Amino acid sequence: QTCALPISFFKSFRVARMSTAQAALVLQGQRSSGQTVRTQNVMAASSIANIVKSSLGPVGLDKMMVDDVGDVTITNDGATILQLLEVEHPAAKVLVELAALQDEEVGDGTTSVVIIAAELLKNADELVKQKIHPTSIIAGYRLAMKEAVKYIKEHLTLKVDDLGEECLINCAKTCMSSKLIGADDDFFSKMVVDAAKAIKVGDVYPIKAVNVLKAHGKSARESMLIEGYALNCTIAAQQMPRTIMKAKIACLDFSLQKVKMKMGVQLLCEDPAELERMRDRESDITKERINKILATGANVILTTGGIDDLCLKYFVEAGAIAVRRCLRQDLKRIAKATGASFVTSLANIEGEESFEASLLGEAEEVSQVRISDDELILVKGTKARTAASIILRGPSDMYTDEMERSIHDALCVIKRVLESKSVVVGGGCVEAALSIYLENFATSLSSREQLAIAEFAKSLLVIPKTLSVNAAKDSADLVAKLRAYHNSSQTKKEHEQLKNCGLDLYEGVVRDNKKAGVFEPAISKIKSLKFATEAAITILRIDDMIKIDPPRGEEKSYQQAYADGSLNG
């Protein structure tokens, strides 16, 4: 039987179907998704890596950065370069933060971590184009990272105790080899190791206790290491003593100047004699404060604020040293080293003003000495912790700034080596060994992750390749030889000693870098692999980017503004 339905039924059915379809989401911005956004992110990461690529290795080149004011920075440090770039692309910002994190955690290896992360992304993008899901790649990368870290810890680390004291100096030399001071690495590496040992507290090396001062003039080799904490200040009055033995130090964070009323406070008086008494009282308040401090036996007063001439008289009479306008961070470090308290106010719980002897720190000697062209205050023989200072000399401010960054990196490396007591061989050795190991490990898996692990292994070779390209050597030939040596060391028992083979970039050959003394902290390699993988995964997970347009104001043309009279003010 056939059933005839009226046309109106079909019309109402069509309307009902249309009403269930949702309206499209309206965005005040641009949205890009899928492969386009992933390719954009990879390109942004690659362009960031290409900027720092040429500064990797002992024959890497420096970058000159000029900011909008015209200040010039010449540097080889990856983190510094990226911070000065002011990157706008959101995915590229991840790499900038990655370099900053590596600088904070390890201090060295900032360039290599960015290069590895960008290479991992590039190879992952190729796999995505071959229709492999990003989730499979991420799982493969995570597995490869865990295996790589495990392999470094089990097979590639060397104990500092077995290698002896020389290994510390070699670590510092390896770190400095790519920097401006690489030519004088013998001189500076000994200085850095001595400075790091001078500030040991238990098993910890707080490298912030090493104060680095810069003074341009003379040559870099006339830089010096001083025992004690050097303050870039001078005594407040010439009549004060230049040296004080058995110093008791007060660290103050307020001014010792004639007291003035706070803003908006007025004192009204009718009798002129009252006015004089007010002025005298203002002077007496500060005098009382100074006497309270001196009564505890303090003979060295360091303050972040000012001390006016009237108040200086009291210190001169007491035979004490007073130093004004010290930097707050310097005072905090001195307070830590001498066992003093950093006093921000004399007020106590009762609302009175008092100063106790327990707030003072102690040092064997505080003196003002002339070093090079400047007068410095030296605090020696501090009670709570030891301190050291390095004074850097160089032909220009740009040069001394870069020297300071290099010394900081070297100090961080020595700290990591002394605390973790393990090193690895440098010169592309670890990356080549991991590449061979992960390739063999990938073939043992029968899952999709196999391809991702193989790409991870391939990505690690970017380090030896970049090192040899920067040294103007044949990268294909050198990396092939290096891989052959490491393959032989992992497959043949009798060739096991070849696992220490790395690149000699001056001669353009493969050599035993353990004998050559090219060492890096093991923690530096492990952390850079972890950080690079995490950063690559973070960017790889993104498949949609929505960029909201900034809110627009009511824009008028000149004619409209003229017509409605808004130009008339």
Order of alpha helices (4+ residues) and beta strands (2+ residues): alpha-beta-alpha-beta-beta-alpha-alpha-alpha-alpha-beta-alpha-alpha-alpha-beta-beta-beta-beta-alpha-beta-alpha-beta-alpha-beta-beta-beta-beta-alpha-beta-alpha-alpha-alpha-alpha-beta-beta-alpha-beta-alpha-beta-alpha
